[in-house]
Amino acid sequence: MTEVGVRPMRPDDAAQVLRIYQAGLDGGDASFETAAPAWAAFDAGRLPGHRFVAADGADAVLGWVAVSPVSARAVYAGVVEHSVYVDPAARGRGVARLLLDTLIASTEAAGIWTVQSGVFPENTASLALHERAGFRVVGVRERVGRHHGRWRDVVLLERRSAVVD
């Protein structure tokens, strides 16, 4: 297996990040979105201090993780929503867990006390990953949105920091 490292996401990662994002969307169980946004929209919607890529020794991006604020209200400054995507060819190699662990360390160092995500119930690999990383199921939002012509449920997950007071 090629050595995998995690580093901050850079603008020159855009094409690889968006390709991986689109591959996840094309799989049908990653998001309500069906098309990855342009880089400008992706960049504007995510906090710059908490965006990371996993890359191999040749600097090929294998996956990415990033967070968005859940609200502009000051009382929610410590709550973010995250996304994690892994290139289909790199799945099963621990890339997502490495990215999540890096994200958790980064957000906790910044005083963020809650990281949340919404996952389709059919995405059992993601649910298991999040459970292993210390996330808990808060509940299921039933029929919260339509995706490819059918109603979908979303499992709401959160990880509360044990170190941010």
C-alpha positions in Angstrom: 0.0 0.0 0.0 1.2 3.5 -0.9 2.0 5.8 2.1 -0.9 8.1 2.8 -0.6 11.5 4.5 -3.0 14.2 5.4 -2.4 17.9 4.6 -4.4 21.1 4.4 -6.5 21.3 1.2 -5.0 23.7 -1.4 -6.6 25.5 -4.3 -4.5 23.4 -6.7 -6.4 20.3 -5.3 -9.6 21.6 -6.8 -9.9 19.3 -9.8 -9.1 16.2 -7.7 -11.4 17.2 -4.8 -14.3 17.9 -7.1 -13.7 14.7 -9.1 -13.9 12.6 -5.9 -16.9 14.6 -4.7 -18.7 13.9 -8.0 -17.8 10.2 -7.8 -19.5 10.1 -4.4 -22.5 11.8 -5.7 -22.7 9.5 -8.6 -22.9 6.5 -6.2 -26.3 7.7 -5.1 -26.0 7.4 -1.3 -23.7 10.3 -0.4 -25.8 13.5 -0.6 -29.0 15.0 -1.9 -26.7 16.9 -4.3 -26.3 15.4 -7.8 -23.5 17.6 -9.1 -20.4 18.9 -7.5 -20.3 22.7 -7.4 -17.8 24.9 -9.1 -14.6 25.4 -7.0 -15.6 29.0 -6.1 -18.8 27.8 -4.5 -17.1 24.9 -2.8 -14.4 27.2 -1.5 -16.9 29.8 -0.3 -19.1 27.3 1.6 -16.4 25.7 3.8 -14.3 27.0 6.6 -10.7 27.4 5.4 -9.1 26.2 8.6 -10.7 22.8 8.6 -10.3 21.4 5.0 -7.9 18.5 4.5 -7.0 16.0 1.8 -5.4 12.6 2.1 -2.8 12.2 -0.5 -0.3 9.5 -1.5 3.4 10.0 -2.1 2.8 11.3 -5.6 0.4 13.9 -4.1 -2.6 12.3 -5.7 -5.7 13.1 -3.6 -7.4 10.0 -2.3 -10.0 11.8 -0.2 -11.1 15.0 1.5 -12.9 16.3 4.5 -14.2 19.8 5.2 -16.7 21.6 7.4 -19.3 24.3 7.0 -20.9 26.4 9.7 -24.4 25.3 10.6 -25.5 28.9 11.4 -24.2 32.5 11.3 -25.6 33.0 14.8 -22.8 33.4 17.4 -24.3 30.8 19.7 -23.6 28.1 17.1 -20.0 29.2 16.4 -18.8 25.9 17.9 -21.1 23.7 15.7 -20.1 22.6 12.2 -21.4 20.1 9.7 -18.8 18.0 7.9 -18.5 16.0 4.7 -15.9 13.3 4.0 -15.4 11.7 0.6 -12.9 9.1 -0.6 -11.9 8.1 -4.1 -13.7 4.8 -4.9 -10.2 3.3 -5.7 -9.0 4.2 -2.2 -11.9 2.9 -0.1 -11.2 0.3 2.5 -7.7 1.6 3.2 -8.5 3.8 6.3 -8.4 7.0 4.4 -11.8 8.3 5.7 -10.9 7.5 9.3 -7.5 9.3 8.9 -9.3 12.3 7.5 -12.0 12.3 10.3 -9.3 12.0 13.0 -7.4 15.0 11.5 -10.6 17.0 11.3 -11.6 16.2 14.9 -8.1 17.3 16.2 -8.4 20.5 14.1 -11.9 21.5 15.2 -11.2 20.7 18.8 -8.0 22.8 18.7 -10.2 25.7 17.4 -12.8 25.4 20.2 -15.5 23.7 18.1 -17.6 21.5 20.4 -19.9 19.7 17.9 -19.3 18.2 14.5 -22.4 16.9 12.9 -23.4 15.2 9.6 -26.4 13.8 7.9 -26.0 10.3 6.3 -28.5 8.3 4.3 -29.4 5.1 6.2 -28.4 3.0 3.2 -24.8 4.3 3.5 -23.9 1.7 6.1 -20.1 2.1 5.6 -20.3 5.8 6.5 -22.5 5.1 9.5 -20.1 2.5 10.8 -17.1 4.8 10.2 -18.7 7.6 12.1 -19.6 5.3 15.0 -16.0 4.2 15.3 -14.9 7.8 15.3 -17.1 8.6 18.3 -20.2 10.0 16.5 -23.7 9.1 17.9 -27.0 8.9 16.2 -29.2 11.8 17.3 -32.2 10.7 15.3 -33.6 10.1 11.9 -35.1 12.8 9.8 -37.8 10.9 7.9 -38.6 11.8 4.3 -36.6 15.0 4.7 -36.0 15.5 1.0 -36.4 14.0 -2.5 -33.5 12.5 -4.3 -33.7 11.0 -7.8 -37.5 11.2 -7.6 -37.9 9.4 -4.2 -38.2 10.5 -0.6 -35.1 9.9 1.5 -34.5 9.7 5.2 -31.3 11.1 6.8 -29.6 9.9 9.9 -28.4 12.9 11.9 -25.0 12.2 13.6 -23.0 14.3 16.0 -19.7 14.1 17.8 -19.5 16.2 21.0 -16.0 17.1 22.0 -14.8 15.7 25.3 -12.1 18.4 25.5 -13.8 21.6 24.4 -15.6 23.0 27.4 
